[in-house]
Amino acid sequence: MYFSTTTSRFPYSTILAAIANQDFPARTPALHGHVFVLNQRSGLTFHMYDDRGADVIGPDISSLRFLYEGFAEFILDYDRPAVDARFA
């Protein structure tokens, strides 16, 4: 299923909380399955897989550079060499 909406109407805090709660049956809201958020303008795709993390995919390195430069501290240590090499 998919739907199109604007950023201002997207209930991101509720959806992200529901994804984070999926492994904790007593917590609500909870969402089971996968949610991919696609930005049609930038081509970026966001996928939060659980309470431990998320992936961001872009059409090219230049579309991801602002995230790499602004949030590099969130890159996992075992992924860092490969990610740093892509942005070198």
C-alpha positions in Angstrom: 0.0 0.0 0.0 1.2 3.5 -0.6 -0.1 7.0 -0.4 1.1 10.5 -1.3 1.1 13.4 1.1 2.9 16.5 2.1 5.6 16.8 4.8 3.3 18.9 7.0 0.6 16.3 6.9 2.8 13.2 7.4 2.5 11.9 11.0 6.2 11.1 11.2 6.5 11.1 15.0 3.6 8.5 15.4 4.9 6.3 12.6 8.5 6.3 13.8 7.3 5.5 17.4 5.2 2.7 16.0 8.2 1.2 14.1 10.4 1.6 17.2 7.8 -0.3 19.3 7.3 -3.2 17.0 9.5 -5.6 19.1 7.7 -4.6 22.3 4.2 -6.0 22.5 3.1 -3.9 25.4 3.9 -0.6 23.8 1.6 1.4 21.6 1.4 2.5 18.9 3.0 -0.5 17.2 3.4 -1.2 13.5 4.5 -4.5 12.1 5.9 -4.6 8.6 8.1 -2.2 6.6 7.6 1.5 6.0 9.6 3.3 3.3 9.3 7.0 3.0 10.1 8.3 -0.5 10.8 11.9 -1.3 9.7 12.4 -4.9 11.6 15.7 -5.2 15.0 14.6 -3.9 14.8 10.9 -4.7 15.8 10.0 -1.1 14.3 6.9 0.5 14.1 6.5 4.3 13.6 3.1 6.0 13.6 2.8 9.8 13.9 -0.9 10.4 13.4 -0.9 14.2 14.3 1.0 17.3 18.0 0.4 16.5 18.3 2.3 13.3 17.4 3.4 9.8 18.8 3.5 6.3 18.7 6.4 3.9 19.2 5.7 0.2 19.7 8.3 -2.5 20.0 8.4 -6.2 23.6 9.6 -6.0 26.3 10.6 -3.5 25.5 14.4 -3.9 22.0 13.8 -2.7 23.3 12.2 0.5 26.2 14.5 1.2 24.3 16.9 3.6 23.3 13.9 5.7 26.8 12.5 5.8 28.3 15.9 6.8 25.5 16.7 9.3 25.0 13.3 10.9 28.3 11.3 10.5 28.3 10.5 14.2 25.4 8.1 13.6 27.2 5.9 11.1 27.9 2.5 12.7 31.5 1.8 13.3 31.5 -1.3 11.2 30.0 0.6 8.2 32.2 3.7 8.6 35.2 2.7 6.4 32.9 1.9 3.5 30.7 5.0 3.9 33.7 7.3 4.4 35.3 5.9 1.2 32.1 6.7 -0.8 32.2 10.3 0.3 36.0 10.8 -0.1 
